[in-house]
Amino acid sequence: MLKKTIQTLERCNVHMKWNHLFGSSVRNISSASTTQNDSTTSYSVPREKVDCVVIGAGVVGIAVATALALKGREVIVIESGPSFGTGTSSRNSEVVHAGIYYPRDSFKAIFCVKGREMLYEYCSKHDIPHEQTGKLIVATRSSEIPKLNDILNHGIQNGVDGLKVMNGVDAMKMEPELQCVKAILSPLSGIVDSHSLMLSLVVCISSFFYHGEAENHRTTFTYNSTVIGGHIEGNEICLHISETKSLKEWNETSILQPELLLIPKLVVNSAGLSAPALAKRFTGLENRVIPPAYYARGCYFTLSNTKAPFRRLLYPIPEDGGLGVHVTLDLNGQVKFGPDVEWIDGVDDISSFQNKFDYSVHANRAEKFYPEIRKYYPNLKDGSLEPGYSGIRPKLSGPYQSPVDFVIQGEDIHGIPGLVNLFGIESPGLTSSLAIADFISTKFL
Ligand SMILES: Cc1cc2nc3c(=O)[nH]c(=O)nc-3n(C[C@H](O)[C@H](O)[C@H](O)COP(=O)(O)OP(=O)(O)OC[C@H]3O[C@@H](n4cnc5c(N)ncnc54)[C@H](O)[C@@H]3O)c2cc1C
């Protein structure tokens, strides 16, 4: 199945190189190259008017491109990395969240519930590996029961069906290695192969077939290309694009020059961890509308040489900044623990566009995992945890601050026609991706 999909992808020439798109564009429009003056900068590079641009080929950017293409729009996805899904979208738990935790009527609650339904439907239709495993949220001591009750109430208010309160004995019968005093069973939670999901969406919009319809949706994925900034020209936003390899020679004192200017009717800034830093580089966009960015790394550890002790996802009571060191399964039944929360400093803008964040997982972090995991899995053996991978949460609130909702900004907020900024698309962003895309293609087209 995967092989077939990759062959389709290659046939459709989705892995376009910079030269393929911009080489021809530059040739076509070189005679029209102009020197453009705005209040701050002058540019003498090729420029082109286009319909829609999505910045970033993570799961959200790809979903947005799909939704725009399905409405008949011509879309260019600009991605700084060599392929899609090289950022946070391939560094997460791959859990399909039910929508329990988030404040009522928040974007997170609404998009998670709707996105989960859309995701399961899409996965079933397109043979994307996924499983509705169910999940237990557990209180491991009686002092945690009030928080567990709050979580249940949130879930009910958010319209999550099927939640069931269980006493500890019954929960431990379902999962014999578990230790808890009370639990909530969430039957709608599950797992998805996020790479297959992204690949499928890319193939769908690139191969003209979606829901069995044969249509030319004209979507182009342009890898190794970075949006380094932009400016407002009259009523339009003008994006500054550079080959990612040109950024490698950049040092902090040299001035970055774009190699191409794109002037889209609609641009969606879906650059994940870099979205706020990129928005700050849009001359003419007021800085006050851009929220501060915080970064919280989450590390995972895997179990070595041990048969998977659990069949369902297991979550303790959430901690500051994350959902607690939980148990996730992959589709092969392998167990991983994590992610923890480690607040880290960001990197400079240009490094962030190239995804040069520190993703290392230090083996000594396991010392903190053992006591956390043993609260609900007391039989965890010494020496059984091995460093896995890490991801970084694109957060809009810092340590000990209240969580902030997804931020989706259009002209009504910042006054610039055709610009949509997506900020703080942390968990449940994977689950919500199709719903966010639907919202954007409905509200901003
Ligand atoms: C540890 C962790 C666990 C998580 N677990 C879950 C979970 O179980 N379930 C769930 O629903 N969600 C989960 N999430 C959240 C989910 O992974 C994200 O919400 C989602 O992947 C965000 O997708 P995105 O497309 O917005 O960002 P990304 O995947 O980061 O994509 C952004 C893309 O933009 C590109 N880019 C950046 N700057 C530029 C530029 N200037 N020009 C061009 N391209 C650029 C990057 O290279 C990147 O490919 C988790 C997140 C983390 C960190």
The ligand as a Gaussian input file, in Angstrom:
#p B3LYP/6-31G(d) Opt

LIG

0 1
 C        5.547000      16.300000      22.059000
 C        4.281000      16.523000      21.296000
 C        3.247000      15.588000      21.323000
 C        2.071000      15.822000      20.623000
 N        1.106000      14.857000      20.612000
 C       -0.031000      15.061000      19.908000
 C       -1.040000      14.057000      19.863000
 O       -0.857000      12.950000      20.367000
 N       -2.202000      14.331000      19.216000
 C       -2.426000      15.542000      18.614000
 O       -3.522000      15.750000      18.101000
 N       -1.472000      16.488000      18.591000
 C       -0.269000      16.278000      19.210000
 N        0.717000      17.212000      19.188000
 C        0.504000      18.432000      18.409000
 C        0.732000      18.224000      16.919000
 O        1.894000      17.451000      16.682000
 C        0.880000      19.604000      16.257000
 O       -0.217000      20.392000      16.633000
 C        0.907000      19.522000      14.751000
 O        1.845000      18.583000      14.306000
 C        1.232000      20.902000      14.198000
 O        1.331000      20.823000      12.805000
 P        1.787000      22.091000      12.000000
 O        1.588000      21.765000      10.569000
 O        1.109000      23.307000      12.548000
 O        3.329000      22.319000      12.382000
 P        4.638000      21.567000      11.882000
 O        4.454000      20.125000      11.756000
 O        5.741000      22.029000      12.783000
 O        4.869000      22.157000      10.431000
 C        5.370000      23.457000      10.193000
 C        6.242000      23.382000       8.961000
 O        6.635000      24.703000       8.604000
 C        7.946000      24.646000       8.085000
 N        8.509000      25.995000       8.197000
 C        8.879000      26.644000       9.319000
 N        9.295000      27.884000       9.019000
 C        9.187000      28.023000       7.678000
 C        9.438000      29.092000       6.785000
 N        9.867000      30.270000       7.235000
 N        9.245000      28.892000       5.451000
 C        8.796000      27.688000       4.990000
 N        8.509000      26.649000       5.811000
 C        8.697000      26.821000       7.137000
 C        8.627000      23.619000       8.985000
 O        9.767000      23.071000       8.350000
 C        7.511000      22.604000       9.199000
 O        7.581000      21.548000       8.257000
 C        1.911000      17.016000      19.882000
 C        2.956000      17.950000      19.841000
 C        4.132000      17.711000      20.527000
 C        5.257000      18.710000      20.455000

